[in-house]
Amino acid sequence: MFQVGPLELLVVGIIALLVLGPARLPDAARAVGKGMREFRSALDDPDGDDERKDEPKDA
């Protein structure tokens, strides 16, 4: 398996800056962060569903 070092992160950052541009880069980073946060919260959910426990389930 490969390891990601600071040089690789710098190259990815430069490519992202060239592709997205400086105006859209913060929005893209925010979207990636939100997606990672939702993914982690889905992994931490022990039931595996998105419904709250206090809401009745539909039959």
WOFENGI-V274571 format. One line per field, one symbol per residue. ss: DSSP state (H for helix, E for strand, C for the rest). burial: b if it has 16 or more other C-alpha atoms within 10 Angstrom, else e. A space follows every 50 residues. Layout:
ss->???
burial->???
This chain:
ss->CCCCCHHHHHHHHHHHHHHHCHHHHHHHHHHHHHHHHHHHHHHHCCCCCC CCCCCCCCC
burial->eeeeeeeeeeeeeeebeeeeeeeebeeeeeeeeeeeeeeeeeeeeeeeee eeeeeeeee
